[in-house]
Amino acid sequence: MIVIGGGPVGENAAARTAAGGLRTALVEAERVGGECSYWACMPSKALLRPGHALAAARRVPGVPVGERLDPAEVLKRRNSFTSDWDDSGQVEWAEGAGLTVVRGRGRLVGERRVDVDGRVLTASRAVVVCTGSVPRVPSLTGLSDVPYWTSREATSAQEVPESLVVLGGGVVGVEMAQAWARLGSRVTLVVSGPRPLPKFERFAGDLVADGLREDGVRIVTGAKATGVSTSDGEVSLRLSDGSAVTGAHLLIATGRQPATFDLGVEPFGFTAGEALPVDDTGRVSGVDWLYAAGDVTGRALLTHQGKYAARAVGTAIVTGATNPEPWTAPVATADHTAVPQVVFTDPEVASVGRTEAQAREEGLDIRVIDLDIAVAGSSLHADGYRGKARMVVDEGRRTLVGVTFAGPDVAELIHAATIAIVGEVTVDRLWHAVPAYPTISEVWLRLLEAYGL
């Protein structure tokens, strides 16, 4: 087995095949642990958490919280979560799991053959591509002549920028806008639509926008970027309405694309920069020895879903190596029907499954239940708690197909919704899952009561 890409997805695929008895090489060009460990999930949430903790304390009378955040301490703690960008601990784990770590950039050069900086490795069983994704940079006039941040620079900066312009209102854009605003930066967020987080339910984007504005973030909506330039040490982003916004730094947060550049996929019928199409075992279309998992497949671009897919890939390969009958994943795996996601802003957004719009587009006969999160647990949690919940029910099967929560600290609610959707639990049966009192989870009871149970 050869796994190209040593991030969390590649680590999971490799560990699964190694545990199944296959000699496994893990090829990594940068740091074992990948984007999530050093430039995404962990450092971004480490930047956000201190501000959330302070804001939460301020919502409860009697807590002395006159102090501001200490940026130096926040950055120091963030650095600790990346091990100061040293992957020796991750390498030690990989080798302890029986993997052979190979440093260098892997490139497909033939059937089951991978060139790693001039050294060719050959797999007797399979090759798995887990190279993740890279920022998608728009074509803006002048951008090639202007220094700018992507998510990597935004999560690894060692000083608080005096001012920051964020282009893009997706997850990276809103999280980094709030993190740096709370650390003292003057932040402007530019979104092309009417609100940030356009892929989520509308109320989620509206609540997050309110939270950002309360932190001093200026939000420019309905304006597309047309060009960029620099003058006197500041970056100026020109907008389609003729105006411009300026800042000491520009963060490009306009999405990501599969990292299939310089991977050697073209001879096998695929295009660099585009996703590798896979079935539910992770096998790449038309190539019986090539598998892929994670962002590179273009499915759910989330670490936890990539790790889930990697475990399925590892199981498929191990089973195929020991059993002549190919292993087949369930027809409707969770990365199609029940993908959970959390936006770690304040307020948080936690969702799983389909939005109302997605369910209607699929032609499902649905009923939508909307409620304010106003239960005993939320009132105890914070004075003036503001939050909303939505439950999308498939009326034909009386099961949940989508749930969204938006509010302070709702992230921990989402796994219950994930279980309900994956397990296809009927609302009648879900009514017997009694939430503990007084917790915010009591909103489940209120949603079901509003449904009519």
N, C-alpha and C positions, 0 to 999 in steps of 0.2 A: 504494500500500500504506500502511495505517496500522497500527502496532503499539501497543497500549495496554499499558504496563508495560515499564519500561526496566531490569529486572533481567537476570541472565545469560540467561534464557530468551528474553526479548524482544530482547535484543541479538543472540542467535544467529539468531532468525527474521528480524530486520531486516537483519542483515549478509548473510544468504543471499539475500534478495530484492534487496537493493541490488547485490550482486555479479552477480545475474542480469539486471540492467538496468532494474529497476523503481525509480521514484522512491519513496522510503520515508521516512515520518515516524515517529519514535519518541516516544511521549507518556509522560511520567513526572511523577508528582505530588510525589515526594520527591527521591530521589537516584538518578542513573543508576548502575547497578551493583547496585541492589536489596538485598533482605534479606540475601542470601548475603554480599555484600561488606562490609556495615556492621553487621549485627546477628545473623548466624548463622554460616555455615561458617567464614569467615576469622577473625573475632575469637574465636569459641569455641575453635577449634583453637590459636590463638595463646595463649590462657589455659592450655590444657592442656599444651602441649609442654614448657615448662620443668620442670614437675613430673615428666613422663615421663622427661625426660633425667636428672634427678637420681636418680629411682628406679632407672633402668637402670644408672647408674654405681655405685650402692650395691650392686647385685647382682653386681659383679665385684670380688673382693678385690684390693687393691693400689692402688685409686683413692682419693685423698684427698677424701672427700666429707662432711666434717663440717659444712659450711655449710648453712644453710637457704635457701630461696628469698628473693629480694629482691622483695617485692610491688611496690614503686615501679617497678623496672626491668621486671618482667613486664607491668605495665599500660602502661608507656611503649612497650614493643615491640608490645603489642596495638594501641595507638593508631596506631602506624605502619602496621599492616596495613589500617587503615580510612582511612588518609590523614587522620586526625583528623576523620573524617566529612565530608570535602570531596570532592565528586565531579568537580572540574574536570578531573582526569586522565581519568576515564571519558568525560566529555563530549568532550574532545579526541580520544579514540580513536573515538568514535561519528561525529563529524564527519569525521574522517580516513577513515572507512570509507564515506563518502558518504551518511550519514544526516542527516536534518533533525530536530534535537532540539526538541521542543515541551514547554515546562514547563506543568504543570497537570494537573488530574484529568480523565481522559477518560470520557465517558459516551455510550453508544449512543443516538442519537435518531432513527434511521431507517435505511433501507437504505444501507449503506456510509457512513453519516454519523456523525461523532463530535463531540460538543460538548466543547471543552476550555475550561472556565471562561468560557463565553460566546462563544467563537470556534468556529465549526462548520467542520470539515474533512470533505472528501468524497474517498473512494477510488474510483478507476475500476475497480480490480481486487478487492481484498479487505481485510477488517479482521481482525487477529489479536489475541486477548485473551491476555495473559501477565501477569496481575495477581497470580499467586501465591496465597499463603494467609496467614491471620492466626491468632493463638492462639484456641483454643476454650476459653472460660471457663465453668466449671460454674456452675450455679445453687446457690449456697451462702448460707444465711441470714447476713446481715450483711456479705457481701463487698462490696456496693456502697458501704459506709461505711468500708471499710478500704483504705488504700493497699497495693498489691501489685505485685510484679514479674511481667512476662512474660519471654519469652526476650530481648526487646530490652534491658530493664533489666539482666538477668543478664549479658549479654555486653558491655555498655557502661559498667557501674559504674566509677567512678573511685576508689573506696575499697573495701577488703576489709570486708565486713560482719562485725560481731562475731559474729553468729549468723544462721543462715538455715534456714528450714523450706521444704523442697521438696515440693510436692504433685504426684505423678506419677512413675512409674518407667519412662517411655519414654526415648528417646535423649536428649532435652534434659535431662530430670530427672537421669539418671545422670552425664552429662557435666558439667553445671554443679555438681552436688553434689561431684564429685571435684575439679574445678578450684578451687572456692572453699575446700574443705577443705584442700587442699594449700597454699593461700595463707594459711591461718591461721584461717579461719572455723570456728565450731562448727556443724556441719550435721546436720540431721535429715531423712531422706528417708522420705516416707509413700507406700506403695504399697498398692493395694487387694487385690492377689493375693498369692500365696506368695513371689514373687520379682520383681525388676525385669526389664525387657525381655521382657514376656509374648509378643510376636510372634516371638521368636527361639526356637531350640532351648533346652530347659530348662537344659542344662549351661552354656550361655553366660550366662544370667541368674545362675546360682549362682556362677560364677567371678567375674563382675563384682561381685556382692554381697560376696564374700569380699574382693576388692580394695578396695572402698569401706570396709568395716569396718576393714581394716588402716590406712586413712588416717584413722580416727577418726569416720567417718560413722555415725551411729545410724540404723538402718533399722527402720521400723515396718511390718510386713506384715499383710495381712488386715484392714485397718481402712479404712473409707471416711470421708471428711470429711463432717461434717453442718452445720458452721457456723463462723464466724470472728468474732473481736472483737479490740479493742485495749485495753490497759491499761498505764499507766506506760511508754509508749513501746515496748511489745512487742506482737507479734501472737500471738494464741492461736488455734490451729486445733483445734476440737472433733472428736472421732472417734466412730465408731459404737459402739465398745465402752465409751463413757462417759469415756474419758481425753482428755487434751489435750496438745498439744505447742506450745512457744512459741519465738519467735525475734525478733530485731530486724527481720527482713524475711521476707516470704512470697513464694516463687516459685511461680506457677501454671504447671505444665508438664503439662497434661492433654490435649495434642493440638492439632491445627490444623484449620482448615476453609477451603474455597475462598473467595478474596476476590472475591465477586461482589456485594457490597453496593454500592448506589449506582452501579451499572454500567449500568443501563437494560436489564437482560435480560428483565424481566417481559413486555413486549409481544411478545417472540419465543417465549413459552411456557415460560420457565425461572424458577426461584425464587431470589431473593437469598439468598446464604449456602450454596447448594448447587452442586455441580460442574456444569460444562458438558459434556454427553456428546459425545464425538467418535469418529470412525472412525480408522483407522490412518494416514490422511493428515492428521489434525488437523481435518478439517471438522466443524463443529458440526451435530448432528442437525437436519435439517429446514431449515437456512439455508445456501443454496449459496455465499454470499459471506463467511460468518463462520467463522473458524478459532480454535483455542485450543491452547495447549501449556503443559506444566508443572503445578504444583500445582492450578491452577484447574480442571483436568480431573478431579481426584480420582483419577488413576492413581497412579503411584509418586511420592510427595512427596519427591523428591531432586533436587538441583541438576543432577547429571550426567545423570539420566534426562530432566529437563525440557529440557536443552540438546540432547539426542539427538532428542527429539520436535520441538523447534523447527527443527532442521535438516531433518527430514522434512517439516514444514509448509512451510518455505521452498522446498524442492525441488518440492513439490506445486503451490505457487502459481506459481512461475516456469515450470514445465512447462505448467501450465494456461494461462498467459498467451501461450505461444508455440506450443502444440500443441492442436488441437481435441479430441484424445483425452485424457480425464482420466488423470492419473498415479495409479497404484494401488500402495500399499505392500504388502510381503509379508503374507500372511495372518497369520502368527504372528511379530510383531515382538518385539524383545528386551524391550520394556517389559511384555510378558505373561509371558515364559518365563524370562528371565535377568536379573533386576534385582540388581545388586551393591549392597551397603551395608556401611559400616563404622561401628562405634561406637568413637569415639576415646578410650575410657577406658583405664585400665591395670588389668587386661589389656584388650587390644582384642578386639572381636568383628568378624569379617568373614564375610559370608554372600552367597550368590547362589543364585537359583532357589528351589526349594520346600523347606520343612522336611519332616521325616518326616510330621508330622500333615497338612500340606497335600497331600502326594503320596497319602497313604492316602484322604483325603477325596475326591480326584479319581478314585479307583478304580484307580490305577496298581499294577501288579505290581512291587513294589520290594524291594530288599535294602538294608539299612542297615549300613554299616561304621563302627564307632566305635574310635578309638584315642587314647591319650595322645600328645601331641606330645613324644616322647622320642627324639630322634635326635642325632647328633653336633653338628649345627649349633645345636640348642637348648641343649645342655649347654655349648657354648662361649659362646653368647650371654649366658647368665645362670646363676649358681649357683642351684640350686633351681627351675629353670624349671618352671612349671606351665601346661599348655595341653592342649586337647582338639581333635580333628578328627572331623568326621562327613561321610561320603560317602553320598548317596542315589542308588542305581542303578536305572534302569528295566530290569528283567530282560528284557522283551520286545525292546527295541532294544539292550540292553547299552550304554546311554549314561547319562551323569550327568544328573540332573534337579535336584540340590541339593547344595551343599557349605557347611559352616560350620566356621570356625576360631575358637577362642577362646584367647588367650594374649598375652604381650607381643610387640608388633611383628609381628602376623600380617597387618596390612592389606595389605602388599605381596604376599601370597600369593594374593589373591583374583582378580587379573586372569587368572591361569592357569586358574582354575576357570571364570571367565566365558567365556573363549575355548572351553574344552572343551564347555560347555553350549550356547553359541550355535552353535558349529561342529558340534554333534552328533557329537563324536568318540567312537568306541567305546572301551570300556575296553581292548580288545585292542590297539587302535592307541595309546592313551594310554600303555600299558606301554613303548612305544619312546621316549617323551619322557623321557629320562634326566635326573634332577635332578643339579645340580652338588653335589659333596661338598667340604667339609662345610657345607651350608646347611640352614636350617629346611625348605626346600622338599623335602628328602629324605622328609618325611612322605608325599608323594605316592607314592613307591615302597612305603612301608610299608602305605599304604591299599590299594594294588593287590595287594600280596602277601597281605594279610588277606582280600581278595576271592577269592584263589585263583589269581592269575596268577604 
